[in-house]
Amino acid sequence: MIAIINFSLALGIDVMNKRIVFLVLAGLLLPANAMAQSAASDNAISSNASALLTRQQQRMDILEQGLKEIRGVIEQDLREIKLKVEQLGSSSAQAGTAQVADLNALRNEMEKLNDTLAMTSRRMVRTLEITSDTEFRLLRLEKRVQTLISLGGSELANAAAQQETTAADAPANVQMTRESNSGVTKWSVEEGALNRELETLDAANTSDAAAAKDGVETANNSALPADNAVSGAASNLNADAAANNAPATPAAPAEPEVLPAVSPEEQYRFALGRALQNDLETAELAFAEFRAFNKGHERQADATFWLGRVQFMRGEYEKAAMTFSEFNSTYPGDARLVDTTMWIAESVSHFAPAEQACEIYASLPKLLDTPPEAFMTQFAALSDAAKCKS
């Protein structure tokens, strides 16, 4: 029993020792295994890290190579852009220089044109002055000729009217040339036509002188007192009273009473012929009827002009002033505007009081853009005669 117990104890102790030994061996073997496994794991991690670093290094190399290529492309593009900018700047400078040269040339041409226009304007003003002065002289001469015609008899008056109303011959060949260097204008006319005109004028002057030789002194002596009487009587009229007492305009008849039943052109020649024959009363009625029955005709301006002149020569200064005023307002671009304006002033000097005349004198020059010197001289004489304040 005891032996069994001892055997059992021994067996238990042996088993215990074996277990202890196993446990000791297990304790010793487990760390070694763990260490082995740890070493293997470290080796795997190290190899993985190396591969990762290798791949990252390759990526960095690829990225660096790409950046180098991009840098090269950018540098090339920048050089091209810089070159193009320089070329554009150079071309802009050249274009600017060309434009400046063109502008300078244009400015020079404009200055030349301004000088030419100024010279032309001065010549036109001078021409208008000469024309106005000639018209004034012709008016005085015409009044004397009309007096001579009235004293020369009906034959001379009929001849003058026939000459005025007869259609003119073909005009002479007149040429005008202008030298480009000096700017001088030259006129040329056919010698034969000029000689014929001179012979015609000589013949007319000879016949007129023979017909009027005996009545020249009588005409001059009788014309002056008549003009003075008309001027004295007209200067005493009161403008306002004359306007209030002016007779009412009679109603226009259905048919012309003075003009013949012919074409408007022939009616105008008829009225002009009466004026040249010094039949001023008939001429006034004829021109008035022409205006009433031929409205819109191309001779309306001429008829109005001659109506004012006939009224002025008859001493109807108020009517003449009104007619010329109507002419100026209806035909402001007519070449005779300077003459009609001056006749308005002369008509006013015959019937208006000094104060009213001065007011009219102050407004008349405003109707003209550039009054000629001859106009202003005669206008100043009328103003001085009325003692107008400057």
Secondary structure, 3 states (H helix, E strand, C coil): CHHHHHHHHHHHHHHHHHHHHHHHHHHHHHHHHHHHHHHHHHHHHHHHHHHHHHHHHHHHHHHHHHHHHHHHHHHHHHHHHHHHHHHHHHHHHHHHHHHHHHHHHHHHHHHHHHHHHHHHHHHHHHHHHHHHHHHHHHHHHHHHHHHHHHHHCHHHHHHHHHHHHCCCCCCCCEEEEECCCCCCEEEEECHHHHHHHHHHHHHHHHHHHHHHCCCHHHHHHHHHHHHHHHHHHHHCCCHHHHHHCCCCCCCCCCCCCCCCCCCHHHHHHHHHHHHHCCCHHHHHHHHHHHHHHCCCCCCHHHHHHHHHHHHHHCCCHHHHHHHHHHHHHHCCCCCCHHHHHHHHHHHHHHHCCHHHHHHHHHHHHHHCCCCCHHHHHHHHHHHHHCCCCC
